[in-house]
Amino acid sequence: MKSIGSLGPALRRGLVWMLAGLPLFAMAAGAAPAVDFRGESVSPEARAMARTAFERGDARGLPFAVVDKKEARLFVFHADGRLAGTAPALLGLARGDSVAPGVGQMVAAGIPPAWRTTPAGRYDSQPGPNLKGETVIWVDYDAAFAIHRLRPSPAQERRAERLASPSPDDNRISLGCVIVAGEFFDRVVTPVLGRGHGVVYVLPEPAPAAIAQAAIPGRL
């Protein structure tokens, strides 16, 4: 389970190509099944990522999710490419795509605000308990990065209000985890990603075109 910041240049360029919608795997002969977005509005970046996951086989037949950080939204897909559901999500307070070294060991003592990022990358996910015994979807266990339900929090953080807001601009408040409403977590996330292994794709902050321009030797 790696973040973009910890991947080697070749693997990081591979993720760039995936985000750009370029095939990483050979397509099988004949018509391939397509992702079913069920009429939902999906950004071009998230749409391309979901198609790479399912239509190009990168998810390896597992259920998967796409975290669109620019839109502050989580998309969860069944293994057969059907969208199980989508919902607004709270994300890390700090903007950025990498994870600070040792951040997973800082949770109890307090993670500095500048390090509270939601790191981009491709992750193998698995459900499991956190230190309080709550079941979460671990995205990167070592970095304490998970998808979980909205929990009680200080009133001044206004987390429920931020989730309900139509704008994604006020959704940056978490320590780095992807947080969704409890109803969505129970109804969509747990039945799809909570039964075993899955794949979670976290899109980077910059537009894919900007990343592609940087994908030259010595730049990534």
C-alpha positions as CSV (number, residue, x, y, z in Angstrom):
1,M,0.0,0.0,0.0
2,K,1.9,3.1,-1.2
3,S,1.2,6.8,-1.7
4,I,2.3,8.6,-4.8
5,G,5.0,10.3,-2.8
6,S,6.6,7.0,-1.9
7,L,6.4,5.3,-5.3
8,G,9.4,5.0,-7.6
9,P,9.5,7.1,-10.8
10,A,8.4,4.3,-13.0
11,L,5.4,3.4,-10.9
12,R,4.5,7.1,-10.5
13,R,4.5,7.5,-14.2
14,G,2.4,4.4,-14.5
15,L,-0.2,6.0,-12.2
16,V,0.0,9.2,-14.4
17,W,-0.8,7.1,-17.5
18,M,-3.7,5.5,-15.7
19,L,-5.2,8.9,-14.7
20,A,-4.8,10.0,-18.3
21,G,-6.9,7.1,-19.4
22,L,-4.1,5.3,-21.3
23,P,-4.3,1.5,-21.3
24,L,-1.9,-0.4,-19.0
25,F,-3.3,-3.8,-19.8
26,A,-4.1,-5.4,-23.1
27,M,-7.8,-5.5,-23.9
28,A,-9.4,-8.9,-24.3
29,A,-10.6,-9.8,-27.8
30,G,-14.2,-8.7,-28.5
31,A,-16.3,-6.1,-26.7
32,A,-15.3,-5.5,-23.1
33,P,-17.8,-4.7,-20.4
34,A,-18.1,-1.0,-19.5
35,V,-18.3,0.7,-16.1
36,D,-21.9,1.5,-15.2
37,F,-22.0,5.0,-13.7
38,R,-25.8,4.7,-13.2
39,G,-26.4,8.2,-14.6
40,E,-24.4,9.9,-11.9
41,S,-22.4,13.1,-12.7
42,V,-18.7,12.1,-12.6
43,S,-15.7,14.3,-13.3
44,P,-13.6,13.3,-16.4
45,E,-10.7,12.3,-14.1
46,A,-12.8,10.1,-11.9
47,R,-14.5,8.6,-15.0
48,A,-11.1,7.8,-16.6
49,M,-9.9,6.2,-13.3
50,A,-12.9,4.0,-12.9
51,R,-12.6,2.8,-16.5
52,T,-8.9,2.0,-16.0
53,A,-9.9,0.1,-12.8
54,F,-12.6,-2.0,-14.4
55,E,-12.4,-1.9,-18.2
56,R,-8.6,-2.2,-18.3
57,G,-8.5,-4.8,-15.5
58,D,-6.4,-2.8,-13.0
59,A,-8.7,-3.7,-10.1
60,R,-8.2,-7.4,-10.8
61,G,-11.8,-8.3,-10.5
62,L,-12.1,-6.7,-7.0
63,P,-14.6,-4.1,-5.8
64,F,-13.0,-0.6,-6.0
65,A,-13.5,3.0,-5.0
66,V,-12.4,6.3,-6.5
67,V,-11.7,9.3,-4.3
68,D,-12.1,12.5,-6.3
69,K,-10.3,15.0,-4.1
70,K,-11.1,18.0,-6.3
71,E,-14.8,17.3,-6.0
72,A,-14.5,15.9,-2.4
73,R,-16.4,12.9,-3.4
74,L,-16.2,9.1,-3.0
75,F,-17.4,6.7,-5.7
76,V,-17.8,3.0,-4.7
77,F,-18.1,0.3,-7.4
78,H,-19.0,-3.4,-7.3
79,A,-16.5,-5.9,-8.7
80,D,-18.7,-6.1,-11.9
81,G,-18.2,-2.4,-12.6
82,R,-21.6,-1.2,-11.3
83,L,-21.6,2.0,-9.3
84,A,-22.8,1.0,-5.8
85,G,-23.1,4.6,-4.7
86,T,-21.4,8.0,-4.4
87,A,-21.4,10.6,-1.6
88,P,-19.6,13.7,-0.5
89,A,-16.5,13.1,1.6
90,L,-14.4,15.0,4.1
91,L,-10.7,15.0,3.3
92,G,-7.4,15.9,4.9
93,L,-7.0,19.5,6.1
94,A,-3.8,20.1,4.2
95,R,-3.7,19.9,0.4
96,G,-1.1,17.6,-1.1
97,D,-0.6,14.2,-2.5
98,S,2.2,12.7,-0.4
99,V,2.2,11.3,3.1
100,A,4.7,12.5,5.7
101,P,7.1,9.8,7.0
102,G,5.9,8.2,10.3
103,V,2.6,10.1,10.2
104,G,0.8,6.9,11.2
105,Q,2.5,6.9,14.6
106,M,1.5,10.6,15.3
107,V,-2.2,10.1,15.5
108,A,-2.3,9.8,19.3
109,A,0.1,12.7,20.0
110,G,-1.4,14.9,17.2
111,I,-0.5,15.2,13.5
112,P,0.8,18.7,12.6
113,P,-1.8,20.5,10.4
114,A,0.5,20.8,7.4
115,W,0.9,17.0,7.4
116,R,-2.8,16.2,7.4
117,T,-3.0,15.3,3.8
118,T,-5.1,12.7,1.9
119,P,-2.3,11.0,-0.1
120,A,-3.0,10.2,-3.7
121,G,-2.2,6.8,-5.2
122,R,-3.5,3.3,-5.8
123,Y,-4.0,1.2,-2.7
124,D,-5.0,-2.3,-1.8
125,S,-7.7,-1.9,0.8
126,Q,-9.0,-4.2,3.5
127,P,-11.6,-3.8,6.3
128,G,-10.4,-4.1,9.9
129,P,-10.7,-2.5,13.3
130,N,-9.0,0.7,14.4
131,L,-7.5,1.2,17.9
132,K,-10.9,1.9,19.3
133,G,-12.4,-1.3,17.8
134,E,-14.4,0.5,15.1
135,T,-14.5,-1.2,11.8
136,V,-13.0,0.9,9.0
137,I,-11.7,0.4,5.5
138,W,-7.9,0.5,5.7
139,V,-6.4,2.2,2.7
140,D,-2.8,2.5,4.1
141,Y,-2.6,0.9,7.5
142,D,0.9,2.1,8.2
143,A,-0.1,5.7,7.5
144,A,-3.3,5.3,9.6
145,F,-5.2,6.2,6.4
146,A,-8.7,4.8,6.1
147,I,-12.2,5.3,4.9
148,H,-14.6,5.6,7.8
149,R,-18.0,7.0,9.0
150,L,-18.5,10.4,10.4
151,R,-17.8,10.4,14.1
152,P,-18.7,12.9,16.9
153,S,-16.2,15.8,16.8
154,P,-15.8,19.3,18.3
155,A,-18.7,21.5,17.4
156,Q,-16.5,24.2,15.9
157,E,-15.3,21.7,13.2
158,R,-18.9,21.6,11.8
159,R,-18.2,18.3,10.1
160,A,-21.8,17.3,9.4
161,E,-22.5,20.8,7.9
162,R,-19.4,20.5,5.7
163,L,-20.6,17.2,4.3
164,A,-24.0,18.7,3.6
165,S,-22.6,21.8,1.9
166,P,-22.9,21.8,-1.9
167,S,-19.4,23.1,-2.3
168,P,-16.3,20.9,-2.0
169,D,-14.2,23.8,-0.8
170,D,-15.1,23.4,2.9
171,N,-14.6,19.6,3.0
172,R,-11.0,19.8,4.1
173,I,-11.0,19.1,7.8
174,S,-9.8,15.5,8.6
175,L,-6.4,14.2,9.7
176,G,-6.1,12.6,6.3
177,C,-8.8,10.0,6.2
178,V,-11.8,9.9,3.8
179,I,-14.9,10.4,5.9
180,V,-18.5,9.8,4.8
181,A,-21.9,10.0,6.4
182,G,-22.7,7.0,8.6
183,E,-25.7,6.1,6.5
184,F,-23.6,5.9,3.4
185,F,-20.9,4.0,5.1
186,D,-23.4,1.4,6.4
187,R,-25.4,1.2,3.2
188,V,-22.7,1.3,0.5
189,V,-19.2,1.2,1.8
190,T,-19.5,-1.7,4.2
191,P,-21.4,-4.1,1.9
192,V,-19.0,-3.5,-1.0
193,L,-15.5,-2.8,0.5
194,G,-16.1,-4.2,4.0
195,R,-16.2,-7.9,3.1
196,G,-12.7,-8.4,1.9
197,H,-9.9,-7.0,-0.3
198,G,-10.6,-4.1,-2.6
199,V,-8.7,-1.4,-4.5
200,V,-8.9,2.3,-3.7
201,Y,-7.8,5.0,-6.1
202,V,-7.2,8.5,-4.7
203,L,-6.9,11.1,-7.4
204,P,-4.2,13.7,-7.1
205,E,-4.9,17.4,-6.5
206,P,-3.6,18.7,-9.8
207,A,-5.3,18.1,-13.1
208,P,-4.1,15.0,-15.0
209,A,-2.9,17.2,-17.8
210,A,-0.6,19.1,-15.5
211,I,0.8,15.8,-14.1
212,A,1.3,14.4,-17.6
213,Q,3.4,17.4,-18.5
214,A,5.6,16.7,-15.5
215,A,6.0,13.0,-16.4
216,I,9.4,13.3,-18.0
217,P,12.7,12.0,-16.7
218,G,13.9,13.8,-13.6
219,R,10.6,15.6,-13.0
220,L,8.7,12.9,-10.9
